[in-house]
Structure formats: C-alpha cells, structure tokens
Amino acid sequence: MTPLGAPLGVYVHWPYCSRICPYCDFNVVRDRGRTAEQTELADAIVADLVAQRALTGPRSLLSIFFGGGTPSLMDPAQVARVIDTARSLWSPADDLEISLEANPTDAEAGRFAALATAGVARLSLGVQSLHDEALALLGRNHDAGAARRAIAVAAATFSRLSVDLIYARPGQTVEDWRAELEAVLAMGPEHVSPYQLTIEAGTAFDRAVGRGKLVVPDEDRAHDLFETTQTVLEASGFDAYEVSNHARGEAARSRHNLVYWRGHDYVGVGPGAHGRLNLAGQRVATTAHRKIADYVAAVRETGVGFEREILNPVEAAEERLLLGLRIDDGVAFEELAVLGLSADAAKVRRHVELGLLADDPQRLRATRAGRLVLDRLTGALAT
C-alpha cells in the first residue's frame, strides 16, 4: 500500500447567488438561468480535482466543503459527482466531514433531502438574523419565518447543523442581540458562527457608509455586543474555539475550517478558490481564476484552473500566525521561529503582560481580550 502524505481538505467554490448581498465581497455572480455554464463549471471542477491529485499524491481526505456563493443552488447530482470524485482521488478519513453552505429560503430548504442523499452531512445555514427588518437591511431573500422553517428542516435532515448570524448591525442593542441569539439557540444547532458586521471596501454597504446612509455601531457598542455573544454562548455550553465560531463540544467543531486554522493542506477548486499545499518541501499557494469563463477555459486548455505561488518561509509563518491565532489552541512557537517569536521574545512578553496573550511556554495563544483586538495584535506580532 502506498503511504499517505499529509492529510488535506477540499474546498469547492460555487459562485452563483440568487441575489448579491450588500455586505458581500466574495467572488459571486447572479444566478440567472446559467444552466449550460453551470454544467461546464461542474465539469471543470471535477477535472481540476483530478489534476490536483496528480500534484498532491495519495493523501487522507479530512473534509470537503462547498462554499460560495450559494452552493445549495447547485444541482444535487453535481454535488454528488464532486463528492464521489474527491472520495475516489484521496483516501477518506473515517470521520470525513462533508459540509455545504445554504440559505434558508423555502426553495432551498426543499432541496435539503436531495443534498443529504448526495452525501452532505453538515449544513452551514446563513440565517443572519431572525428579524425581518434586519434581513431586509442585509439584502437577504428570506424572512424570519423562512429562517425558522429552514432550521427545523435542516436539523431533521442533516446529522450536523451550523447557523451563521450577523451582529453589530445598525441600531442593534445588546438586549435585542441577546434575545435573538437565545432564540436561535433554543432551536438546537450544535454550532453557531456569529460574525460581526464589517464594511468591506467596494461593497454596497461601503458606498452607503461613505454617503452617510448607513451608520454602524461604534467601538464601545461593538465591544459590548461581542461580550454578550461570548456570555450567552458560554452559558449554553458552547466553546469559543475560534473568534467567530462556537461549538457545543469538540465533535461539533468545523473540521474543515480547522484545516485552515491549523495550517493543514487544502485543495481549492472553482472560480477564485484558494488552496495551500506542501509540495517538495515548499508551501505553495494556489489561486484559481476568478471569472467563470477564464476558470473553465484554463482547465480545458492547461488541465488546471489555478496559478501557483511559492511562499517564502516568512510569508508562510505570517500566514500561520494570522490564521492560527484565531483558534483557542493557537500556534506552536516552533512554527513561528522565523518571525523571531518565542515564549521569551520581548514583544510576546509585553503582550502577555497586557493580558492579550496567554502565558504559555509552548504555544502562542490569544486570550479573550486579545481576540477582541486580534487584527491589531497579529499586526504587532508580525512586525
């Protein structure tokens, strides 16, 4: 038997959405009767997977994650085809996790059974809010009733369920957020991803803020909302294993996202998808062509849909710092040595004394206070 190399995950990017949310800066397009194009894209994704298997060699397959975009709009037969291809190319781990992102429209909820039959076991449901007014502001195409129905259907259909929420919305109070969060928890998801609303450059929200049409909570209110998030979830038995991800027990954690945060290898397929692979002792970043037509053409003409970049040791270590510090177990100091970071380094000791880093001789770990200012903390440590 051929020995397996380092384990990996597979990320599949499906870029189609029924509408574009005003806060979104992902690589997405409107889903407007693009049936022939979508078939071509699915063919390209499968071919790209086959080509990347030639690069990686035999590996253990930890996870398959369908993101987007809105992959719940994908033909379930094509979902099954991609899953079967990945499982045939790499050796599925005993606890292989297969996840898919979905929106809680009634139409998409009607596809849940077919997606489960295709092989999806974990659904990540983009609820975002249980208030109709907030959903309208966020540009969502579902209302609170559809969200509640979708949560119920998903919980009965899939073995694992995660719910995404957006907080720190304009005008949101701590009391409103606490009640909304508790209402979601009462519906029984084992994993919750509460994301603080951020204004990304180039989005519709960015333009609205620039015109003074949208006012987001100030830093003090955002801090209070963050603390409320932690308190409510902790009281309900959820571990904050990552800055914006909470799980009821270790088994409920997203194994695919942990692939990223722990610095494992992952294959990225689909327009704009990123990948990270250790090849011949080098950390290689792959970036797929963003435009669907360019991606499909590249796979057809060259066999792969991405371009490669070799990360130098400093770049690779900076990435480990940026991603690894997001999770509760942090990063081993030995992975950060090239950055001059160790348990005794002056900048580490300074942030330990400030209460932003844990006093740990083996690993660099952010405290709860450090997570609140994580961007500034990682910037200070990387320089």
C-alpha positions in Angstrom: 0.0 0.0 0.0 1.3 3.5 -0.9 1.9 5.5 2.2 -0.3 8.6 2.6 1.1 12.1 2.7 -0.1 14.9 5.0 -3.9 15.0 5.3 -5.9 17.6 3.4 -9.2 19.2 2.9 -11.0 20.1 -0.3 -12.8 23.5 -0.8 -15.3 23.8 -3.7 -16.4 27.3 -4.7 -19.8 27.6 -6.3 -20.1 31.3 -7.2 -23.8 31.6 -8.1 -26.3 33.5 -5.9 -29.9 34.4 -6.4 -29.0 37.9 -5.3 -25.9 39.8 -4.2 -25.9 40.9 -0.5 -24.8 44.5 0.0 -22.1 43.5 2.6 -20.6 40.7 0.5 -17.2 40.9 -1.1 -16.9 37.3 -2.1 -16.4 36.1 -5.7 -20.1 35.8 -6.7 -22.4 36.3 -9.7 -26.2 36.4 -10.1 -27.8 33.0 -10.9 -29.8 33.9 -14.0 -30.6 30.8 -16.0 -26.9 29.9 -16.5 -27.7 26.1 -16.8 -25.2 25.4 -19.6 -22.5 27.4 -17.9 -23.1 25.7 -14.6 -22.7 22.3 -16.3 -19.4 23.4 -17.8 -18.2 24.7 -14.5 -19.1 21.4 -12.7 -17.1 19.5 -15.4 -14.1 21.9 -14.9 -14.2 21.4 -11.1 -14.1 17.7 -11.5 -11.2 17.9 -14.0 -9.4 20.3 -11.7 -9.7 17.9 -8.8 -8.2 15.1 -10.9 -5.3 17.3 -11.9 -4.6 18.4 -8.3 -4.5 14.7 -7.2 -1.5 14.3 -9.5 0.2 17.2 -7.6 -0.6 16.0 -4.1 -0.2 12.3 -4.4 -2.0 10.0 -2.1 -3.5 11.8 1.0 -6.0 11.2 3.7 -9.1 13.3 3.0 -10.3 15.2 6.1 -13.1 17.3 4.7 -15.0 18.6 1.7 -16.6 22.0 1.9 -18.9 23.6 -0.6 -18.8 27.4 -0.2 -19.7 30.3 -2.3 -21.8 31.9 -3.5 -24.8 29.7 -2.7 -23.9 26.0 -3.2 -27.4 24.9 -2.1 -28.4 26.2 -5.6 -26.1 23.6 -7.1 -27.7 20.6 -8.8 -27.6 17.8 -6.1 -26.5 15.4 -8.8 -23.4 17.6 -9.5 -22.8 17.8 -5.7 -22.8 14.0 -5.5 -20.5 13.9 -8.5 -17.9 16.2 -6.9 -18.1 14.3 -3.6 -17.7 10.9 -5.3 -14.7 12.3 -7.3 -12.9 13.6 -4.2 -13.5 10.4 -2.3 -12.1 8.4 -5.2 -9.0 10.5 -5.6 -7.9 10.6 -1.9 -8.5 8.2 1.0 -11.5 9.3 3.0 -10.8 9.6 6.7 -13.1 7.6 9.0 -14.7 10.8 10.2 -14.7 12.6 6.8 -16.7 15.8 7.1 -18.8 16.9 4.1 -20.3 20.4 4.5 -22.3 22.7 2.4 -23.4 26.4 2.8 -27.1 27.1 2.3 -29.6 30.0 2.6 -32.9 29.4 4.4 -35.2 30.2 1.5 -38.2 27.8 1.2 -36.9 26.8 -2.2 -33.5 25.8 -1.0 -34.9 24.1 2.1 -36.9 21.9 -0.4 -33.6 20.6 -1.7 -32.1 19.6 1.6 -33.1 16.0 1.4 -31.5 15.7 -2.1 -28.3 17.3 -0.9 -28.2 14.9 2.1 -28.7 11.9 -0.3 -25.8 13.4 -2.4 -23.5 12.9 0.6 -23.7 16.3 2.5 -23.8 15.6 6.3 -23.2 19.1 7.7 -25.1 22.1 6.7 -24.0 25.7 7.3 -27.1 27.8 7.2 -26.9 31.5 6.5 -29.7 32.7 8.8 -28.0 36.0 9.6 -31.0 37.3 11.7 -34.4 36.4 13.0 -35.8 39.9 12.4 -37.5 40.8 9.1 -36.3 44.4 9.3 -32.7 43.3 9.7 -32.9 40.8 7.0 -34.2 43.4 4.6 -31.3 45.7 5.5 -28.9 42.9 4.9 -30.4 42.3 1.5 -31.4 38.8 2.3 -34.0 37.0 0.2 -35.7 35.2 3.1 -37.7 36.4 6.1 -37.6 35.2 9.7 -40.4 32.7 9.1 -38.4 31.0 6.4 -35.3 31.0 8.6 -37.1 29.2 11.4 -38.6 26.7 9.0 -35.2 26.0 7.4 -33.5 25.5 10.7 -36.2 22.9 11.6 -35.9 21.1 8.3 -32.1 21.1 8.4 -32.0 19.8 11.9 -34.2 16.9 10.9 -32.3 16.2 7.6 -28.6 16.5 8.4 -26.5 15.0 11.2 -24.8 18.3 11.9 -26.1 21.9 11.7 -24.3 25.2 12.0 -26.1 28.6 11.9 -24.5 31.8 10.7 -25.6 35.1 12.3 -24.5 38.8 11.7 -24.5 41.2 14.6 -23.3 44.7 15.3 -26.0 45.8 12.8 -27.1 49.5 12.6 -29.2 50.3 15.6 -28.8 46.9 17.3 -28.9 47.0 21.1 -27.3 44.5 23.5 -30.8 43.5 24.7 -32.1 42.8 21.2 -29.0 40.8 20.3 -29.1 38.7 23.5 -32.8 37.8 22.8 -32.1 37.0 19.2 -29.2 34.8 20.0 -31.1 32.9 22.7 -33.9 32.3 20.3 -31.6 30.7 17.8 -30.0 28.5 20.5 -33.5 27.4 21.5 -33.8 25.8 18.1 -31.0 23.4 18.8 -28.0 24.0 16.5 -24.8 22.5 17.7 -22.6 25.1 16.1 -23.1 28.9 15.8 -21.0 31.3 13.8 -21.8 34.9 14.9 -19.9 37.3 12.6 -19.6 41.0 13.5 -20.7 43.1 10.5 -17.7 44.6 8.8 -17.8 47.1 6.0 -15.7 45.7 3.1 -14.2 48.0 0.5 -16.1 48.2 -2.7 -19.4 46.7 -1.4 -22.8 48.4 -1.5 -22.6 48.9 2.3 -19.2 50.6 1.9 -20.7 53.1 -0.5 -23.7 53.6 1.8 -21.4 54.4 4.8 -19.5 56.8 2.6 -22.7 58.7 1.8 -23.8 58.7 5.4 -26.8 56.5 4.6 -25.6 53.7 6.9 -24.2 54.1 10.4 -22.7 51.1 12.1 -22.2 50.7 15.9 -19.3 52.5 17.4 -16.3 50.6 19.0 -17.8 50.6 22.5 -21.2 49.2 21.3 -19.4 46.6 19.2 -17.3 45.6 22.3 -20.5 45.2 24.3 -22.1 43.1 21.6 -19.0 40.9 21.4 -19.0 40.3 25.1 -22.7 39.5 25.1 -22.1 36.9 22.3 -19.4 35.2 24.4 -21.5 35.2 27.6 -24.7 33.9 26.1 -23.0 31.1 24.2 -20.8 30.1 27.1 -23.9 29.9 29.3 -25.4 27.5 26.8 -22.4 25.2 26.7 -20.7 26.4 23.6 -16.9 26.6 23.4 -15.5 29.7 21.6 -12.9 27.6 19.8 -12.4 30.4 17.2 -13.0 34.1 17.2 -16.4 33.8 15.4 -17.1 30.1 15.8 -18.7 28.4 18.8 -19.4 24.7 19.1 -21.3 22.6 21.7 -18.5 20.1 22.3 -15.4 19.2 20.3 -17.3 16.9 17.9 -19.4 19.8 16.7 -16.4 21.9 15.6 -16.0 22.6 11.9 -13.2 20.2 10.9 -12.8 21.9 7.5 -12.3 25.3 9.0 -9.8 23.8 11.4 -7.8 22.6 8.3 -7.2 26.3 7.5 -6.6 27.4 11.1 -4.2 24.6 11.9 -2.2 25.1 8.7 -3.1 21.8 7.0 -3.1 21.4 3.3 -6.2 22.0 1.2 -7.1 21.9 -2.4 -9.2 24.8 -3.8 -11.3 24.3 -6.9 -13.9 26.6 -8.5 -13.6 30.3 -9.6 -11.5 32.3 -7.2 -10.8 29.4 -4.9 -7.6 29.4 -2.9 -5.5 26.4 -1.9 -2.4 25.7 0.2 -0.2 22.7 -0.5 3.1 21.5 0.8 4.9 20.2 -2.3 8.6 19.2 -2.3 9.2 20.9 1.0 7.7 24.2 -0.1 4.5 25.9 0.9 2.6 26.6 -2.3 -0.4 28.9 -2.6 -2.8 28.2 -5.4 -5.3 30.8 -6.7 -8.0 29.9 -9.2 -9.0 32.3 -12.0 -11.9 34.5 -10.6 -14.0 34.7 -13.8 -16.1 31.6 -14.5 -15.2 31.6 -18.2 -11.5 32.1 -17.5 -11.5 29.2 -15.0 -13.3 26.8 -17.3 -11.0 27.8 -20.2 -7.9 27.3 -18.2 -8.9 23.9 -17.0 -9.8 22.9 -20.6 -6.5 24.3 -22.0 -4.0 23.5 -19.3 -5.6 20.9 -17.1 -5.8 23.1 -14.0 -7.7 26.3 -13.2 -5.2 28.0 -10.9 -1.9 29.7 -10.8 0.8 28.9 -8.2 3.0 31.0 -5.9 5.7 29.6 -3.7 5.5 31.2 -0.2 8.9 32.0 1.3 9.4 30.9 5.0 8.5 34.3 6.4 5.3 34.5 4.3 4.3 31.0 5.4 5.0 31.8 9.0 3.0 35.1 8.8 0.1 33.1 7.5 0.3 30.6 10.3 0.3 33.5 12.8 -2.7 35.2 11.2 -4.8 32.1 11.0 -3.6 30.1 14.0 -4.0 32.9 16.5 -7.8 32.8 15.7 -8.3 29.5 17.4 -8.1 28.7 21.1 -5.1 26.4 20.8 -3.1 28.9 18.9 0.2 28.1 17.1 3.3 26.3 18.2 6.2 28.6 18.7 8.4 26.4 16.6 6.2 27.3 13.5 6.9 31.0 14.1 10.6 30.9 14.8 11.5 32.6 11.6 9.5 35.6 12.8 11.5 35.8 15.9 8.6 34.8 18.1 9.2 32.6 21.2 7.9 32.4 24.7 10.7 34.7 25.8 10.6 37.2 23.0 10.2 40.8 24.2 7.1 41.5 22.1 5.4 38.3 23.3 6.2 39.0 27.0 4.8 42.6 26.5 1.5 41.3 25.2 1.3 38.6 27.9 1.7 41.4 30.5 -1.1 43.4 28.7 -3.4 40.3 29.1 -3.7 39.8 25.3 -1.6 36.6 25.1 -1.7 33.6 27.3 1.5 32.8 29.3 2.2 29.5 27.6 5.8 28.3 27.0 4.9 26.1 24.0 2.2 27.9 22.0 1.2 31.4 21.1 -2.4 31.8 22.2 -4.6 34.9 22.3 -6.7 35.5 25.4 -10.3 36.6 25.2 -9.2 40.2 25.5 -6.6 39.5 22.7 -9.3 38.2 20.4 -11.2 41.4 20.8 -8.3 43.3 19.1 -6.9 40.4 17.1 -6.1 42.3 13.9 -4.0 44.8 15.9 -2.4 42.0 17.9 -1.4 40.0 14.9 -0.1 43.1 13.2 2.1 44.0 16.2 3.5 40.5 16.5 4.3 40.2 12.8 6.3 43.4 12.5 
